[in-house]
């Protein structure tokens, strides 16, 4: 959203005031340049400008600028991390009563923030001073100090009091903490409706934690009517913050897997189709699986083949490699396409060379049995080892099973000379 004409005028005059030496204006403009203003290139984020303005205002006595300067030194927004300078300016502002600086002093002494200055009593002292000035982040943090007994005795009633103050002030963490207090019945009667209310407040401000909790409440029908569509929507919002998958594919997964919400194959298919329209290979492979297994639609190998082929166009995703293997299965079984073990081998090999373990195992079997390719004991062992070395790297206590599997493979390779397998037996060997 672009700033309004009024906001742009305010910025213009604020900048003019800063140029004339007004310390409060310098502090305000430092904040502007720290975050930047969208759609206004002249006010794009610029840490160097922000630091220069903030340092000048702090050195000339602006208390808020001193508190911000301490944070900039500590975080590296000054150009480099300087914890000594960060502590100096933060302490200076805190001792003069700045609530933001007091809050950061508490954080300096709290081990949860990775600080070397661990002193919970001192952390509590500064957090309480900041909270008593109405600094909302400190209010919610002080509530957690009382909840956990950090630097003070545990006191659930005081924890609830400070959560409530922070939440009413619009603090996201305070709203989450208050929601969970109502949800669990901590220092208050359990009240799912109030828990939902505060959780929704935090979620609507973009809290991932609140979005996941809200999704769970919609799924369980706690504090609100059960609504899996809403649950899926909030799960997707939360996961979009740290997943790179197509959002529509994530929605499809939620309905398909039935772990976080009730399973619904038709809805899963609808979401996968939206993602597939954007050439998402995970969705294309999932649609192939739905048609192959006859979930939500009549079983249709022809459609499955079409979607598996689409999915293989993406060379950089595991689901594309799964689709390659599924095409190998279809050729080995003669599903829609003529049975063709050479084509099956080709698809298994392509998937295996993408390091897809299930295909590596099947490729090992083909080499062992001589299906679609000339028998080759060394290649059989090679692909078996590639597949199972990966598995056993993850599960160290099964190394003996690995060795036993290798021994069995060598024996099977020797016994293969005696096999007189029919085409049907070969087919079964590949598709097992």
Buried (B, 14 or more C-beta within 10 A) or exposed (E): EEBEEEEBEEBEEBBEBBEEEBBBBBBBBBBBBBEBBEEBEEBEEBBEBBBBBBBBBBEEEBBBBBBBBBBBBBEEBBEEEBEEBBBBBBBBBBEEEBBBBBBBBBBBBBEEEEBEBBBBEBBBBBBBBBBEBEBBBBBBBBBBBBBEEBBBEEBBEBBBBBBBBBBBBEBBBBBBBBBBBBBEEBBBEEBBEBBBBBBBBBBEEEBBBBBBBBBBBBBEEBBBEBBBEBBBBBBBBBBBEEEEBBBBBBBBBBBBEEEBBEBBBEBBBBBBBBBBEEEBBBBBBBBBBBBBEEBBBEEBBEBBBBBBBBBBEBEEBBBBBBBBBBBBBBBBBEBBBEBBBEBBBBBBBBBBEBEBBBBBBBBBBBBBBBBBBEBBBEBBBBBBBBBBEEBBEEEEEBEEEBEEBBEEBEEBBEEBEEBEBEEEEBBEBBBE
